[in-house]
Amino acid sequence: MRRNLSRFLIASLCALFVLTSAGLASAVTFAPIATGSTGGTFYPVGVILANTFNKEMEDEGYQFKAMTSGGSTENLEMIRQGATMFAVCGSVPARNAYIGVDNYEGQEIKNVRFVTALWPEAVQLMYREGVGIEKITDLKDKKFSVGPAAGGGVFYMPMILEPFGMSFDSFNAQYMGYGDSVQALQNRLIDGCYLAAGLPTSGVSQLYAGQVAVDMIEFSEEDVARIRELYPFFARVKVAAGTYPKQEEAKYVVGIKSSLISQKSVDPELVYGMLDALYIKHLDEAQQEHGALKTVTLEGATQGLSGAPLHPGAVKFYREHGVEVPEELVPPEMK
């Protein structure tokens, strides 16, 4: 993660140098958005968000740019260290980081703020056909990639496995980025991989379109009920038939909401302007650019968020546009 963070910082500084050395008449504030690996949804959606914000905020002196990273865990560390202004992140890791539970016990990240909920992230557990995998318990003793060491898989997979009496010790866990996981599965180097993202997910599309026959682990209503008894923020998600090449039947998996987060110190007017650009001026355009954004609405902007507070600029925007802001999402500095 330190190597990835260093790369992110170098990329950010290079981008800032380009902006400040281009002879611009006025100062430009570089506004990085940390995302994830290129094979998932975080990065392409981050690019769309950055372009959307730039349409309205460049005249205000801001330049947004999506940057690749290791995913939710690394993005939260960047928020902690002030290495990025914004990040795409799973809502559950952000919650855990703020309240200091699980991996964040005694290491809370109190400067994290929600900006908006985004799409439901579908946990797609892909496997090669013929290796003896059909259900979650079949992962025992298999070689399975859980995503990058700093990604969402290290959060969600243990929660999904626990109700079935399993953990990472139950199989040969590999820690690879989404792109590397897809390639390794196609080359028959691993038996399966974790690909959690909005629908459709490019890595899953690549797998279904490839020459190696693949499928995804499904979760029955009873399976999801078992998971929700321990972790109620999970839901059953339908992957409609035809979402991917050669996928002729609907698949049912589990999922959670993703989110856009920021540092507490970000100017409230900047956050307000970003939300105005996304929801009031350019939502239709953004939705046409990626399927994951088709589920994003102003009415659902606070749904699925819990544990961590909203940014004050977001609270102001939502209240002015008739969106309910639950009391638990009001930041301490506004109470």
GUKOL-325405 format. One record per atom (N, C-alpha, C, CB): residue in three letters; x, y, z. Coordinates in steps of 0.001 Angstrom, whole numbers, plus 500000, padded with zeros to 6 digits. Glycine has a CB too. Example, Ala and Ser with C-alpha at 12.3 -4.5 7.8 and 13.67 -1.06 7.14 Angstrom:
REM GUKOL-325405
ALA513190494310507800 ALA512300495500507800 ALA513200496700507800 ALA511308495527509046 SER512850497750507080 SER513670498940507140 SER512900500030507870 SER514084499402505725 
//
This chain:
REM GUKOL-325405
MET500835498797500000 MET500000500000500000 MET500867501250500000 MET499057500008501216 ARG502033501216500722 ARG502901502389500748 ARG503427502708499357 ARG504065502172501712 ARG503742501638498577 ARG504219501852497220 ARG503142502513496381 ARG504656500531496585 ASN501903502023496479 ASN500802502608495717 ASN500546504044496125 ASN499538501788495898 LEU500634504317497446 LEU500415505669497935 LEU501479506604497398 LEU500405505696499460 SER502736506119497363 SER503814506936496832 SER503578507260495368 SER505151506233497005 ARG503121506261494609 ARG502826506491493200 ARG501706507509493037 ARG502451505180492512 PHE500696507406493888 PHE499570508343493828 PHE500057509766494095 PHE498472507947494849 LEU500906509923495108 LEU501414511249495453 LEU502259511823494322 LEU502234511187496744 ILE503089510958493705 ILE503923511418492596 ILE503042511861491429 ILE504899510304492146 ALA502015511055491115 ALA501102511413490023 ALA500388512721490317 ALA500075510299489792 SER499977512890491582 SER499284514117491965 SER500190515329491809 SER498782514020493404 LEU501444515199492246 LEU502384516309492155 LEU502692516644490702 LEU503674515978492904 CYS502822515594489857 CYS503076515829488433 CYS501916516587487795 CYS503305514496487698 ALA500695516157488126 ALA499525516834487572 ALA499475518284488037 ALA498235516102487975 LEU499795518508489298 LEU499793519864489831 LEU500858520709489134 LEU500029519847491353 PHE502042520108488867 PHE503109520826488181 PHE502675521250486787 PHE504364519964488099 VAL502016520321486082 VAL501545520633484739 VAL500579521806484769 VAL500877519412484107 LEU499674521771485757 LEU498669522833485842 LEU499293524179486165 LEU497628522489486889 THR500272524189487081 THR500833525463487526 THR501888525989486565 THR501432525314488911 SER502400525121485687 SER503446525566484762 SER502894525848483364 SER504549524517484677 ALA501588525774483230 ALA500989525929481899 ALA500690527379481551 ALA499718525122481810 GLY501144528292482387 GLY500938529692482085 GLY499522530145482282 GLY501346529969480706 LEU498780529498483188 LEU497402529902483429 LEU497380531256484109 LEU496661528856484279 ALA496368532036483778 ALA496289533394484314 ALA495977533388485807 ALA495231534197483564 SER495248532390486265 SER494897532350487678 SER495309531023488268 SER493396532584487882 ALA495455530979489570 ALA495882529762490254 ALA494828528678490105 ALA496156530040491740 VAL495290527433489970 VAL494401526288489846 VAL494638525359491019 VAL494618525549488501 THR493568524932491665 THR493668523972492757 THR493400522578492209 THR492675524318493904 PHE494389521703492331 PHE494252520333491857 PHE493412519554492854 PHE495641519665491658 ALA492363518891492369 ALA491438518147493231 ALA491437516675492834 ALA490002518734493142 PRO492344515871493383 PRO492407514454493013 PRO491248513652493594 PRO493721513854493476 ILE490828512637492838 ILE489827511682493306 ILE490481510306493256 ILE488501511735492431 ALA490796509743494409 ALA491372508397494465 ALA490280507390494110 ALA491978508093495883 THR490612506375493330 THR489588505445492855 THR489958503997493174 THR489379505613491348 GLY490391503236492196 GLY490744501835492384 GLY491524501372491179 GLY489488500954492601 SER491571500053490969 SER492295499522489819 SER491444499687488560 SER492665498030490040 THR492092499649487413 THR491407499944486156 THR490395498881485753 THR492412500107485062 GLY490482497665486331 GLY489566496600485955 GLY488224496644486657 GLY490197495302486217 GLY488079497540487634 GLY486834497623488374 GLY485975498789487923 GLY487116497736489842 THR485077499235488813 THR484180500339488492 THR484657501652489101 THR482774500028488973 PHE485397501587490200 PHE485833502813490871 PHE486542503764489905 PHE486759502473492040 TYR487484503227489116 TYR488277504120488258 TYR487458504745487125 TYR489447503356487668 PRO486767503953486290 PRO486019504600485198 PRO484951505569485685 PRO485371503551484335 VAL484279505238486805 VAL483287506164487345 VAL483982507404487904 VAL482435505477488441 GLY485151507210488515 GLY485919508354489008 GLY486277509314487887 GLY487184507882489703 VAL486622508767486723 VAL486933509604485561 VAL485700510396485136 VAL487448508740484386 ILE484550509728485104 ILE483306510400484721 ILE482962511506485719 ILE482147509383484631 LEU483096511210487001 LEU482810512231488024 LEU483748513421487880 LEU482936511632489439 ALA485036513148487672 ALA485999514237487523 ALA485635515120486335 ALA487421513680487355 ASN485293514493485216 ASN484914515272484027 ASN483637516071484270 ASN484726514343482818 THR482694515464485000 THR481440516155485315 THR481694517377486175 THR480469515213486025 PHE482510517231487201 PHE482815518353488093 PHE483586519445487349 PHE483626517866489312 ASN484492519025486465 ASN485284520014485737 ASN484421520896484839 ASN486343519319484905 LYS483316520371484351 LYS482438521152483474 LYS481922522409484164 LYS481263520300483010 GLU481754522328485476 GLU481200523469486214 GLU482208524147487133 GLU480020523021487025 MET483239523409487573 MET484117523931488615 MET485448524470488105 MET484379522867489613 GLU485766524216486826 GLU487037524739486309 GLU487069526252486364 GLU487269524269484874 ASP485932526877486073 ASP485866528339486125 ASP486026528861487543 ASP484551528827485545 GLU485810527973488519 GLU485986528354489921 GLU487421528121490397 GLU485014527574490802 GLY488286527634489487 GLY489698527450489832 GLY490059526052490286 GLY490073528403490893 TYR489229525063489978 TYR489516523689490396 TYR489722522802489168 TYR488368523133491279 GLN490640521854489301 GLN490878520862488259 GLN490816519473488890 GLN492255521099487555 PHE489755518715488574 PHE489569517371489119 PHE490258516346488222 PHE488064517041489263 LYS490799515296488854 LYS491425514216488093 LYS491307512918488885 LYS492917514541487781 ALA490811511870488210 ALA490738510554488840 ALA492111509901488817 ALA489697509657488129 MET492482509279489939 MET493774508625490064 MET493568507163490474 MET494670509368491091 THR494302506247489856 THR494204504842490246 THR494792504649491638 THR494927503936489223 SER494298503614492324 SER494807503307493667 SER494498501850493978 SER494180504254494748 GLY494769501459495222 GLY494514500091495646 GLY493097499844496108 GLY495443499729496729 GLY492230500861496079 GLY490854500665496478 GLY490493501316497799 GLY490569499226496554 SER489416500860498399 SER488820501528499557 SER489788501725500711 SER487642500747500036 THR490522500680501084 THR491410500771502240 THR492484501820502025 THR492052499421502527 GLU493124501768500871 GLU494164502750500583 GLU493576504151500465 GLU494905502380499298 ASN492396504265499874 ASN491771505582499722 ASN491489506221501070 ASN490476505468498923 LEU491050505419502033 LEU490791505937503373 LEU492084506391504044 LEU490097504875504231 GLU493162505666503821 GLU494447506093504384 GLU494893507410503757 GLU495524505008504169 MET494605507603502469 MET494928508866501817 MET494120510007502411 MET494678508771500316 ILE492852509734502720 ILE492036510748503388 ILE492629511060504757 ILE490563510273503526 ARG493018510034505497 ARG493604510242506825 ARG494838511151506742 ARG493983508885507463 GLN495690510877505735 GLN496964511576505620 GLN496881512881504835 GLN497965510679504977 GLY495691513190504321 GLY495548514409503535 GLY496169514304502160 GLY496155515557504264 ALA496325513058501643 ALA496971512847500354 ALA496006512963499188 ALA497629511501500326 THR494712513000499454 THR493721513213498399 THR492557513998498985 THR493232511855497791 MET491915514797498157 MET490756515555498625 MET489499514700498626 MET490543516789497758 PHE489399513821497598 PHE488199513011497434 PHE488587511579497101 PHE487286513594496336 ALA487632510667497264 ALA487874509268496920 ALA486555508554496707 ALA488695508564498015 VAL486564507579495818 VAL485461506636495717 VAL485759505526496714 VAL485286506076494244 CYS484741505110497472 CYS484990504187498579 CYS483725503396498888 CYS485471504952499836 GLY483886502176499339 GLY482744501445499848 GLY482178502162501060 GLY483131500003500201 SER480868502212501175 SER480271502928502311 SER480574502238503632 SER478761503048502128 VAL480743500921503614 VAL481009500184504848 VAL482426500442505365 VAL480800498686504621 PRO483472500366504529 PRO484796500740505026 PRO484851502162505578 PRO485811500594503925 ALA484149503100504917 ALA484131504480505411 ALA483471504535506787 ALA483387505411504417 ARG482378503808506946 ARG481696503718508242 ARG482629503156509305 ARG480436502845508132 ASN483260502037508988 ASN484143501380509950 ASN485316502268510347 ASN484661500074509375 ALA485856502982509354 ALA487002503855509621 ALA486624504990510562 ALA487555504425508312 TYR485452505554510361 TYR485040506692511188 TYR484747506285512624 TYR483817507355510588 ILE484047505168512799 ILE483667504777514162 ILE484720503906514831 ILE482344504042514142 GLY485723503442514058 GLY486834502706514643 GLY486521501273515012 GLY487304503409515837 VAL485963500514514075 VAL485677499107514338 VAL486406498244513312 VAL484148498833514300 ASP486427496935513592 ASP487114495969512727 ASP488571496385512530 ASP486396495851511355 ASN489000496537511279 ASN490408496867511038 ASN490811498239511565 ASN490697496801509568 TYR489834499061511934 TYR490129500424512378 TYR489971500598513889 TYR489228501404511657 GLU489906499508514615 GLU489788499621516069 GLU491026500318516624 GLU489605498222516725 GLY490806501437517309 GLY491909502227517839 GLY492614503068516799 GLY492892501335518487 GLN492130503050515540 GLN492765503819514463 GLN491699504547513641 GLN493614502889513548 GLU490777505213514324 GLU489690505905513641 GLU490203506934512643 GLU488788506579514652 ILE489414507170511607 ILE489711508233510645 ILE488584509255510770 ILE489838507675509157 LYS488771510219511621 LYS487711511165511956 LYS487567512297510957 LYS487957511735513307 ASN488499512429510030 ASN488378513520509055 ASN487694513088507765 ASN489743514074508733 VAL487096511877507747 VAL486389511424506556 VAL484945511900506590 VAL486448509893506438 ARG484433512322505436 ARG483047512775505309 ARG482435512182504030 ARG482971514340505288 PHE481191511756504126 PHE480454511327502932 PHE480069512548502108 PHE479188510508503320 VAL480139512412500785 VAL479622513426499871 VAL478297512949499279 VAL480649513733498746 THR478275511715498791 THR477045511138498253 THR477170509622498161 THR476724511734496870 ALA476032508953498275 ALA475989507529497936 ALA476073507411496423 ALA474688506839498490 LEU476616506281495951 LEU476709506064494514 LEU475929504805494132 LEU478191505947494071 TRP476532503876493481 TRP475817502703492981 TRP475904501545493977 TRP476384502273491617 PRO474997500565493876 PRO475162499359494676 PRO476280498514494079 PRO473837498553494748 GLU477240498162494893 GLU478396497407494434 GLU478083495919494512 GLU479654497752495270 ALA478048495257493374 ALA477728493835493323 ALA478988493010493550 ALA477079493468491974 VAL478949492121494533 VAL480081491248494823 VAL479986490038493897 VAL480100490811496336 GLN480809490037492871 GLN480790488970491876 GLN481995488052492098 GLN480799489556490431 LEU481728486864492590 LEU482767485884492867 LEU482853484949491669 LEU482476485094494191 MET483813485200490807 MET483936484470489552 MET484795483220489734 MET484533485373488464 TYR484483482197488935 TYR485275480960489010 TYR485346480305487638 TYR484668479976490045 ARG486374479485487471 ARG486500478697486246 ARG485608477483486351 ARG487968478276485993 GLU484860477234485312 GLU484029476035485308 GLU484921474791485299 GLU483071476034484085 GLY484472473759485998 GLY485215472509486021 GLY486200472368487158 GLY485931472354484763 VAL486269473380488060 VAL487206473276489187 VAL486494472905490485 VAL487960474594489372 GLY485193472623490388 GLY484460472181491576 GLY483887473296492416 GLY485341471364492421 ILE483666474449491818 ILE483084475582492544 ILE481705475889491975 ILE484004476835492458 GLU480716475999492846 GLU479375476461492476 GLU478803477362493560 GLU478436475266492229 LYS479105477049494814 LYS478599477831495938 LYS479759478304496811 LYS477596477002496772 ILE479470479192497745 ILE480511479838498540 ILE481369478844499313 ILE479888480815499500 THR480770477781499834 THR481534476806500621 THR482479475977499759 THR480587475883501366 ASP482304476000498442 ASP483182475257497544 ASP484548475913497390 ASP482533475116496189 LEU484718477113497942 LEU486014477786497851 LEU487072477114498727 LEU485870479248498248 LYS486666476240499618 LYS487609475578500513 LYS488732474917499716 LYS486886474536501382 ASP489957475255500103 ASP491196474700499527 ASP491465475156498096 ASP491137473195499557 LYS490663476065497563 LYS490890476554496205 LYS491865477735496212 LYS489555476966495554 LYS492396478048495039 LYS493279479200494870 LYS492438480358494369 LYS494458478887493884 PHE492180481321495259 PHE491177482353494984 PHE491744483736495286 PHE489897482106495813 SER491620484656494316 SER492088486023494516 SER491000486856495189 SER492502486660493173 VAL491358487500496297 VAL490403488321497047 VAL490545489804496722 VAL490588488104498541 GLY491269490122495634 GLY491486491513495271 GLY492770492035495892 GLY490301492370495704 PRO493117493304495635 PRO494355493859496185 PRO494321493932497709 PRO494607495244495610 ALA495498493889498318 ALA495590493857499781 ALA494944495066500435 ALA497035493772500206 ALA494864496171499706 ALA494265497384500264 ALA492880497642499699 ALA495157498581499998 GLY492257496641499082 GLY490967496837498436 GLY489786496414499276 GLY490936496102497161 GLY488602496535498678 GLY487374496221499389 GLY487227494764499750 GLY486218496633498583 GLY487907493879499019 GLY487787492463499305 GLY488222492085500704 GLY488575491692498326 VAL489213492787501241 VAL489677492474502597 VAL488632492860503638 VAL491000493195502891 PHE487683493737503273 PHE486563494064504154 PHE485414493087503975 PHE486081495486503895 TYR484948492973502730 TYR483680492301502484 TYR483768490784502487 TYR483130492751501186 MET484841490235501942 MET484928488782501868 MET484867488112503244 MET486204488385501168 PRO485585488593504260 PRO485461487955505580 PRO484038487998506118 PRO486393488625506570 MET483299489077505857 MET481919489184506317 MET481028488181505596 MET481392490604506105 ILE481267488008504296 ILE480474487065503511 ILE480779485624503907 ILE480734487265502019 LEU482034485359504223 LEU482457484000504563 LEU482021483573505962 LEU483956483891504451 GLU482024484521506904 GLU481794484194508320 GLU480520483396508577 GLU481744485456509121 PRO479359483779508012 PRO478134483017508292 PRO478182481566507816 PRO476963483700507653 PHE479153481260506947 PHE479279479904506426 PHE480442479155507073 PHE479461479939504916 GLY480948479713508191 GLY482016479070508934 GLY483352479075508230 GLY481639477685509232 MET483582480096507394 MET484813480159506615 MET485555481470506863 MET484507480001505125 SER486806481492506450 SER487638482685506517 SER488696482576505421 SER488297482849507937 PHE489601483539505343 PHE490668483475504346 PHE491562482255504566 PHE491508484753504387 ASP491577481731505778 ASP492368480526506049 ASP491753479278505428 ASP492516480328507546 SER490519479395504944 SER489833478232504370 SER490313477904502961 SER488338478473504348 PHE490994478854502321 PHE491472478640500957 PHE492802479345500766 PHE490441479140499923 ASN493379479179499606 ASN494669479792499268 ASN494403481196498732 ASN495459478927498215 ALA494387482169499624 ALA494032483541499248 ALA495173484222498504 ALA493658484355500491 GLN494832484793497367 GLN495775485570496564 GLN495342487036496585 GLN495850485027495095 TYR496309487945496619 TYR495999489372496688 TYR496448490038495382 TYR496694490040497927 MET495506490170494456 MET495805490733493143 MET494792491827492804 MET495796489627492059 GLY495216492812492039 GLY494296493797491506 GLY493316493133490553 GLY495056494923490799 TYR492249493826490229 TYR491220493234489383 TYR491773492799488023 TYR490081494221489188 GLY492551493651487403 GLY493102493313486096 GLY493982492077486153 GLY493891494478485546 ASP494846492011487159 ASP495721490856487319 ASP494921489595487641 ASP496750491120488416 SER493857489745488431 SER493011488601488769 SER492352488020487523 SER491941489010489788 VAL491836488899486673 VAL491184488457485435 VAL492174487708484559 VAL490593489656484665 GLN493354488269484419 GLN494370487633483576 GLN494791486281484149 GLN495597488548483431 ALA494968486219485473 ALA495373484965486104 ALA494300483893485951 ALA495677485191487582 LEU493036484287486038 LEU491948483319485876 LEU491897482821484435 LEU490592483947486278 GLN492070483726483487 GLN492068483324482082 GLN493246482408481742 GLN492099484556481189 ASN494347482585482461 ASN495535481754482235 ASN495543480504483111 ASN496794482564482494 ARG494422480273483822 ARG494250479085484669 ARG495271479016485798 ARG494346477831483827 LEU495733480177486263 LEU496682480226487377 LEU495974480257488725 LEU497586481441487243 ILE494688480655488722 ILE493868480650489922 ILE492525480017489577 ILE493685482093490491 ASP491779479647490614 ASP490487478998490406 ASP489330479990490353 ASP490238477992491500 GLY489501481141490976 GLY488432482126491004 GLY488941483457491505 GLY487285481645491870 CYS488070484467491489 CYS488483485789491943 CYS487288486637492363 CYS489264486500490849 TYR487577487601493213 TYR486612488565493747 TYR486604489788492851 TYR486951488958495219 LEU485449490131492291 LEU485304491331491481 LEU484043492055491948 LEU485236490986489947 ALA484195493012492851 ALA483052493741493396 ALA483018495134492789 ALA483122493819494948 ALA481935495444492093 ALA481839496744491426 ALA480417496945490942 ALA482842496848490243 GLY480170498107490363 GLY478876498370489766 GLY478690497549488503 GLY478721499851489463 LEU477469497436488073 LEU477140496633486896 LEU476991497514485657 LEU475849495837487136 PRO477539497100484519 PRO478400495932484359 PRO479831496246484777 PRO478372495444482910 THR480582495216485177 THR481972495349485585 THR482865494904484433 THR482263494521486870 SER483807495738484032 SER484614495437482842 SER485378494130482990 SER485592496572482566 GLY485914493866484182 GLY486654492627484388 GLY485786491395484211 GLY487267492617485757 VAL484535491459484675 VAL483601490341484513 VAL483232490183483044 VAL482329490556485370 SER483024491298482348 SER482741491240480912 SER483875490554480167 SER482517492650480348 GLN485106490896480547 GLN486271490301479899 GLN486324488797480134 GLN487553490956480408 LEU485987488375481348 LEU486008486946481664 LEU484940486186480883 LEU485806486732483164 TYR483726486706480870 TYR482653486021480152 TYR482925485967478648 TYR481318486716480415 ALA483586486963478118 ALA483862487013476681 ALA485074486178476290 ALA484074488446476246 GLY485858485726477275 GLY487085484993476995 GLY486845483545476612 GLY487985485046478182 GLN487940482856476313 GLN487871481466475871 GLN487743480487477029 GLN489091481127475059 VAL488138480890478236 VAL488012480039479411 VAL486598480185479969 VAL489082480403480489 ALA485878479076480082 ALA484492479118480573 ALA484460479512482045 ALA483798477748480373 VAL483623480505482377 VAL483526480994483747 VAL482070481134484160 VAL484250482335483894 ASP481860481296485447 ASP480543481615485972 ASP480745482311487306 ASP479650480334486120 MET479642482743487942 MET479760483416489237 MET478953482678490298 MET479290484881489134 ILE479460482728491523 ILE478781482098492650 ILE477488482851492930 ILE479692482070493911 GLU476399482114493056 GLU475117482734493369 GLU474779482586494850 GLU474010482121492512 PHE473920483491495323 PHE473475483480496715 PHE471952483414496749 PHE473991484736497480 SER471439482377497404 SER469989482240497542 SER469466483259498549 SER469610480804497979 GLU468164483388498633 GLU467581484281499633 GLU467992483849501031 GLU466047484306499512 GLU468071482534501254 GLU468483482023502561 GLU469944482371502842 GLU468276480500502633 ASP470790482292501821 ASP472199482662501987 ASP472325484119502415 ASP472980482425500680 VAL471596484981501714 VAL471677486412502016 VAL471117486698503406 VAL470916487234500954 ALA470068486000503794 ALA469498486182505133 ALA470521485830506205 ALA468233485322505305 ARG471302484777505975 ARG472343484394506929 ARG473391485497507069 ARG473014483083506491 ILE473758486086505937 ILE474754487161505966 ILE474187488397506665 ILE475209487518504534 ARG472927488723506362 ARG472316489928506914 ARG472069489836508413 ARG471020490208506210 GLU471990488639508949 GLU471843488498510399 GLU473032489103511121 GLU471687487024510786 LEU474212488998510500 LEU475428489559511093 LEU475750490935510534 LEU476602488625510862 TYR475469491142509251 TYR475854492380508571 TYR474669492882507739 TYR477116492155507667 PRO473765493634508377 PRO472504494024507719 PRO472651494990506560 PRO471601494630508714 PHE473839495539506322 PHE474005496464505203 PHE474159495737503869 PHE475209497355505442 PHE474231494411503880 PHE474253493661502623 PHE472835493501502081 PHE474912492275502823 ALA472739493331500775 ALA471450493090500122 ALA471652492109498981 ALA470821494418499602 ARG470572491477498549 ARG470646490591497394 ARG470522491434496129 ARG469535489495497450 VAL471429491242495182 VAL471495492050493968 VAL471301491146492756 VAL472848492814493876 LYS470435491575491853 LYS470186490818490629 LYS471105491294489506 LYS468713490949490204 VAL471805490348488901 VAL472585490620487699 VAL471744490113486531 VAL474023489930487746 ALA471050491003485881 ALA470088490619484855 ALA470734489842483722 ALA469402491842484305 ALA469971488937483122 ALA470447488194481963 ALA470883489163480876 ALA469357487240481436 GLY472008488863480238 GLY472507489729479186 GLY473370490871479670 GLY471378490274478429 THR473574490967480980 THR474478491998481493 THR475878491786480930 THR474511491984483043 TYR476237490509480739 TYR477555490145480231 TYR477425489227479013 TYR478386489460481334 PRO478459489176478175 PRO478445488271477026 PRO478255486818477477 PRO479751488411476218 LYS477450486085476766 LYS477217484663477029 LYS476469484401478340 LYS478535483933477052 GLN476034485460479035 GLN475301485271480294 GLN473810485246479957 GLN475636486416481345 GLU473265484053479819 GLU471902483897479326 GLU470856483896480430 GLU471794482630478544 GLU471272483728481686 GLU470326483696482796 GLU470695484734483851 GLU470281482297483421 ALA469685485225484557 ALA469941486161485650 ALA470714485459486760 ALA468616486744486198 LYS471591486216487407 LYS472370485712488531 LYS472062486578489753 LYS473904485714488206 TYR472104485970490934 TYR471829486709492167 TYR473046486651493081 TYR470581486139492887 VAL473523487837493452 VAL474712487945494285 VAL474398488875495473 VAL475935488479493451 VAL475404489163496282 VAL475218490116497370 VAL475898491433497000 VAL475785489554498710 GLY475479492521497635 GLY476068493811497308 GLY475909494832498412 GLY475463494340496056 ILE476631495933498277 ILE476605497048499224 ILE476771498362498441 ILE477733496890500314 LYS476417499487499068 LYS476519500788498406 LYS477964501283498399 LYS475609501816499099 SER478351501863497287 SER479609502603497216 SER479302504076497488 SER480311502413495817 SER480352504881497622 SER480125506292497967 SER481283507147497479 SER479942506464499492 LEU481027508444497437 LEU482083509431497224 LEU482348510071498577 LEU481681510511496129 ILE483616510087498997 ILE483985510647500298 ILE484963511803500106 ILE484606509557501211 SER485144512563501159 SER486078513687501102 SER486738513878502455 SER485360514980500667 GLN487735514740502465 GLN488293515198503735 GLN487330516193504381 GLN489694515844503526 LYS487346516233505682 LYS486535517186506434 LYS486876518619506052 LYS486730516984507935 SER488147518900505736 SER488623520268505520 SER488251520866504171 SER490094520302505666 VAL487662520075503283 VAL487314520593501951 VAL486279521709502078 VAL486770519455501040 ASP486440522749501279 ASP485537523906501283 ASP484089523460501024 ASP485981524944500214 PRO483152523807501909 PRO481745523429501704 PRO481170523911500380 PRO480907523970502825 GLU481595525073499919 GLU481084525583498657 GLU481546524734497470 GLU481520527026498467 LEU482740524147497591 LEU483226523267496542 LEU482359522008496477 LEU484707522899496783 VAL482087521395497635 VAL481250520197497678 VAL479850520513497158 VAL481176519634499115 TYR479308521634497556 TYR477983522058497083 TYR477985522170495555 TYR477576523419497727 GLY479014522802495002 GLY479098522971493558 GLY479245521651492818 GLY480250523868493217 MET479980520706493403 MET480130519388492791 MET478784518673492703 MET481131518538493588 LEU478025518703493780 LEU476728518040493795 LEU475745518718492854 LEU476166518016495205 ASP475830520026492755 ASP474990520756491812 ASP475332520339490380 ASP475165522285491991 ALA476635520188490096 ALA477066519766488760 ALA476567518364488440 ALA478594519814488650 LEU476653517466489421 LEU476262516076489187 LEU474754515913489096 LEU476805515189490288 TYR474031516373490111 TYR472606516051490214 TYR471681517018489472 TYR472215516017491650 ILE472053518261489367 ILE471154519252488770 ILE471476519497487293 ILE471237520569489545 LYS472752519478486944 LYS473122519900485599 LYS473555518781484649 LYS474208520879485695 HIS474148517700485165 HIS474753516742484241 HIS474463515277484570 HIS476227516950484216 LEU473453514986485366 LEU473206513602485762 LEU472893512718484561 LEU472062513538486762 ASP472039513180483651 ASP471675512382482479 ASP472909512023481653 ASP470664513140481610 GLU473786512992481465 GLU475004512740480694 GLU475873511699481380 GLU475793514037480498 ALA476052511835482693 ALA476888510904483436 ALA476310509494483389 ALA477038511365484884 GLN474992509381483496 GLN474359508064483490 GLN474537507354482154 GLN472881508194483812 GLN474624508107481083 GLN474802507513479760 GLN476209506981479542 GLN474478508527478695 GLU477141507422480383 GLU478536507041480189 GLU478913505754480898 GLU479427508139480657 HIS478162505338481913 HIS478474504080482608 HIS477214503531483254 HIS479583504290483677 GLY476999502231483083 GLY475798501596483604 GLY475654501707485110 GLY475785500164483216 ALA476777501749485842 ALA476697501823487298 ALA475999503086487766 ALA478081501752487902 LEU476103504160486986 LEU475526505434487387 LEU474032505530487088 LEU476251506555486699 LYS473479504558486380 LYS472054504602486065 LYS471189504472487319 LYS471704503499485078 THR471747503899488385 THR470992503737489632 THR471170504933490573 THR471424502454490340 VAL472015505878490211 VAL472308507028491074 VAL471244508097490871 VAL473724507604490777 THR470602508510491943 THR469574509551491883 THR469741510509493047 THR468160508933491896 LEU469232511715492879 LEU469273512688493971 LEU468480512181495164 LEU468726514048493509 GLU467338511531494898 GLU466497511020495989 GLU467216509965496816 GLU465205510438495431 GLY468130509223496194 GLY468837508164496903 GLY470231508557497356 GLY468925506960496039 ALA470525509858497347 ALA471893510314497607 ALA472382510038499026 ALA471986511779497338 THR471462509871499986 THR471886509589501363 THR471543508158501783 THR471233510582502327 GLN470883507407500911 GLN470466506051501266 GLN471648505091501218 GLN469355505566500326 GLY471737504241502244 GLY472831503283502319 GLY474061503824503012 GLY473197502834500957 LEU474025505087503457 LEU475136505687504185 LEU474854505612505678 LEU475366507154503740 SER475859505252506451 SER475691505195507912 SER477058505237508569 SER474913503911508344 GLY477060505589509849 GLY478306505536510623 GLY479145506780510551 GLY479118504401510173 ALA479465507248509351 ALA480244508472509161 ALA479306509600508745 ALA481365508265508096 PRO479646510853509053 PRO478757511973508705 PRO478946512457507275 PRO478984513127509654 LEU477981513200506803 LEU478087513900505535 LEU478983515126505681 LEU476697514306505025 HIS479504515590504571 HIS480228516855504556 HIS479214517988504697 HIS481074517012503246 PRO479534519066505417 PRO478598520184505574 PRO478075520735504252 PRO479260521290506338 GLY478932520775503222 GLY478481521255501921 GLY477417520352501325 GLY479651521365500970 ALA477519519050501600 ALA476520518107501122 ALA475209518275501884 ALA477034516671501256 VAL475303518459503194 VAL474096518663504003 VAL473326519880503501 VAL474461518838505499 LYS474044520966503262 LYS473399522182502764 LYS472714521919501424 LYS474429523320502621 PHE473400521243500516 PHE472839520968499194 PHE471587520115499303 PHE473872520272498305 TYR471647519021500075 TYR470505518110500160 TYR469303518778500823 TYR470892516849500933 ARG469531519524501868 ARG468420520201502529 ARG467747521205501595 ARG468908520908503793 GLU468536521906500806 GLU467969522894499892 GLU467201522245498744 GLU469068523776499337 HIS467482520958498476 HIS466824520273497363 HIS465862519188497843 HIS467866519663496438 GLY465440519287499088 GLY464388518436499597 GLY464764516990499868 GLY463292518455498665 VAL466053516707500013 VAL466511515353500317 VAL466660515212501832 VAL467862515039499591 GLU466047514178502385 GLU466122513971503828 GLU467549513670504260 GLU465193512836504255 VAL467993514351505287 VAL469309514112505875 VAL469096513540507274 VAL470170515432505921 PRO469283512232507448 PRO469111511632508780 PRO470013512303509801 PRO469402510125508736 GLU469541512395511023 GLU470290513069512081 GLU471672512466512258 GLU469527513004513392 GLU471778511144512091 GLU473077510494512297 GLU474107510897511242 GLU472906508986512289 LEU473642511460510097 LEU474561511870509053 LEU474967513338509159 LEU473945511613507715 VAL474366514080510080 VAL474732515479510289 VAL476084515518511003 VAL473631516239511116 PRO477095516200510441 PRO478422516195511042 PRO478461516944512364 PRO479420516796510089 PRO479386516568513248 PRO479485517210514564 PRO479613518720514475 PRO480662516655515320 GLU480323519203513429 GLU480550520643513323 GLU479295521410512963 GLU481613520923512304 MET478173520717512644 MET476916521403512337 MET475895521233513448 MET476341520886511030 LYS476270520559514522 LYS475310520341515613 LYS475538521353516720 LYS475427518905516171 
//
